[in-house]
């Protein structure tokens, strides 16, 4: 069983370096990640629903397998000596795609690291980057200067707008990656980090930043959403989130009239919102 092999060789530490069986186990895992048959995190219907949506399970052993690949790989020169070249671990070269993959990698400097999955219909506008362990489902657009971090999970028909940053996580191995569910729109210059879950059809307006320490104020439902010790920050399905601010109420901050940035849910998706997003279908 692949999981047992990965766990075994990961536990061997430096002793696994140069072992052909350890390398074979890693490459089997990497191939599974690229085919989408293995994921570092996935929805799990056997776990009770969380905050109005499906629960996600972290596959820590898959993350250990990704880390094993870094341990096994040596630094090598890659690319074209007369043109674009780089130095990285031999176990993680840039992925190459063919027309049969159904993925559009538009010219201009984008890169996908091996061990990442891109489904049919995914479009990458240059320059953009997808790191190892990431999973991007069908019909999603990764716009210019967008980053999909290691092990991040992106659903179907998502638009990651220009300069959107989707944080990644490899360690600790049991930490949940950022998850963007189906049909979400992630606006330009946004940042989603530290295991935040953005539920289906949510919209993050340009400039919104979400972290584990970020409280989100829901003006519609009159609630405040925060991460807890057992759960990441979760943005509800269909929520429209915009950057806002909250006044500091005590001390010098109050005296000086300062405020801190605070994401605010101002509405939930409606017909007007859908019309404003209709252009997305034409771009794919």
N, C-alpha and C positions, 0 to 999 in steps of 0.2 A: 504494500500500500504506500502511495507516495507520501502521505502525511507522516507515516512512521519513518520513512527514509529521511525526510527533511529534518524531522525532530532529532533523529540519531546524528546526522552529520553536523547539524547546528551545534549540538552539545559537545562535539569533539573539539571545538575551537580551532586553533591553528593547525591541529593535526589533520584536519580535512583538506588543507591546501595541497593541491597536486594529486589528490586521490581521484582516479577516474570514476569510481562509483559515486562519489560526492558530486562530481561535475555532471554526471548523467542525471542524477536526481534533480539538480538545479535546473538543467536545461529542459527536463520534462515539465517542471513547474513553470518556467518561463514561457514555454510553448503553450501551456494551458492558459496562462494569463493573456497572451496575445490572441488566443482563440476565443476568449471570453468564457471558457468552461470552468475556470478558477477565478475567484475574486477575493480580494483582501477583506471585503465586507459585502454583505448581501441582505436583502429583505428576508425575514424569517416569519412565516405565518404561524409557526408553533409557539412564538413568544407573544404574550398579550400585547395588544396595540398600545402605543405610547402617544400621548398628547394628540389624540384624534387621527392618528395615522399608523401605518405599518411600523413594526419594530425592526431594527437592523442588527444583524449579528456580525461581530468582528471575527474574522478568521485569523487568529494570532499566528497559527502555524504557517500560513501563507506569507505573512510579514517576515517570519523567521527565515523562510526560504529566500525571500528577496535580499535580506541581510546576508544570508549565506553566499549569494552571488557576488556581493561586494567583497566578501572575504576571499573567495576563490579566484577572483579576477586580478590580473596584474595590469599595470598601466601600459597602454600601447598607443601608438600614433594611428589615427584614423582619418578618413576623408581623402581629399585629393592633395598631394604634395604641392601642386602648382596652383591650387585654389583654396577653397574652404577646407581647413583641417583643424583637428582638435585632438586632445589627449584625454582618454577616459579608461575605465576598467574594460578589459577585453570581454567580459561577460555582459556588458551593456552597450553595444553599439547602437547607432541610430537605426530605427526601423525603416525598411523600404517597402513601398506599396506598389501594387500593380492595378491596372484598370479593373481587373476582376474583383478586387477587394471592395469596390464601390465607394471608396473614400476619396474626397477631393482635397489634395494638398496643393493649394494655389501657390505659384512661384513667388519667392521673395524672402526666404530665410526661415521658414518654420521647421520645427524638428519634433519628432516623436521618439522617445527612448524605447528600446526593446523592453518587452515585459508590460507594455501598455496595450489596452484593447480599444479599438475604434470600430464601431459598427458601420454597416452600410448606410450611406446617406449623410455621414458626418462630413462637415466642411471646415477646413482650417484656412483662415485668412492670414497672410503674412504680416509681421513675424509673430508666431505663437509657439508655445512649447507645452508638451504633455510629458509628464515624468512617469517613471516605472510604477507599475501597480495600479495606475489610473484606469478607470472603466468609463467609456463614453458611449452612450447608447444611440440608437439610430435617429437620424434626422437632426442631430444637434449641430449648432454652429459655434465654432471657437473663433472669435473675431481677433483682429489685429492686436498684438501686444498682450493677449490674454495668456494666463498661466494656469495650467491644471496640475496641481502638485501631486506628489507621490501618494498613491492609494486613494485619491479622491474619487468619488462615485457620482457620475453625472447621468441623469435620466434621458428619456426620449424627448426630442423636439425642444431642447433647452437652447436658449441663446445666451452665450457668454459674450457680452458686448466688449468693445475695445477697452483694453487695459484692465479687464476684470481679473482679480487675483483669487484663485481658489486654493486655499492652503492645503499642504500635504502633511502626512505624518507616517513615519516608520517606527519610531521609538517614542514611548514604550509600546511594545507590540500589541498590547491589549487596548490601546487608545483608539477611539473611533475617528475615522477620517471625516473630512467635510463631505456632506451628502446633499446633492441638489436633485430633487425629484422631478418627475416628468412635467414638461410644459412650463417650466419656470423661466422667467426673464430676469437675467442678472445684468443690471445696467452698467454703463461705462464707469471706469475708475472705482468700482466697488471692491471690497475686500471681504472674503468669507473665510474665517479661520477657526482653528482649535475645535474641530469636530462639530461645528454648527450644522444642523439639519434644516434645509429649506424645503418645505412641503410642496406638493404638486400645485402648479399654476400660480405660485407666489410671484410677486414682482418686487425686485429691489431697484429703487430709483438710483440714478447716477450719484456716485459719491457715498453710498451707504457702506458702513463698515460694521461687521458683526464678529465678535469674539466671545470667548467663554465668559469674560467679565463684563459683557455689554448687556445692560437691561434694555428691553424693548417695550415701549409703552403703546398699548392698543387702545386708541381713542374710541373705537367702535364698540368693543366688548368691555371696555373699562377694566382691563387687566394689565398686569406687568409680567413679562416673560423673562425668566433668568435661568441660567444653567445652575444645576445643583451638583452635589457630590456624586450622584448616581446618573445624572442625565445632562446632555449638552444643551445649549440653547437651541430651541426649536421654533421656527417661524411657521405659523399655521397655514393650512392650505388656502390658496387664493388671496392671501394678505398682500396689500400694497404698502411697501415700507419706504419711507423717505427719510433723509437726514433731518434731524431736528436738534434742539438744544434744551438743556435744563438748567435753570438758575441755581447757583450755589447759595445755600440759605444761611450759612453761618460763617463766622470768622472773616478773615481778610477777603476771601472770595466774594462774600456778600457785600462787604464794604466797598470793594472795587467794582462791583457790578458784573462779576464774571459768570460764565456759564460753561457747561461741558457738553460735548457732542452726545446726542441721544437719538437712536433710530426710533421712528414713530410710525405705527400703522394707522393710516388716515382713512382707509376704506378697504373693501374686499372687491375682487374683480367683478365687473358688471359689463353690460353691453358696450358702454363707451370705452372701457378698457380694451375689450376684445377688438373693437374697430381700430384702435390705435396700434394694435399689434398685428393686423392683417398683413402688413407688408412682409412679415417674416417668411410666410409661405412662398413668396415670390423670389426670395433670395436663395432658396435651397435648390 
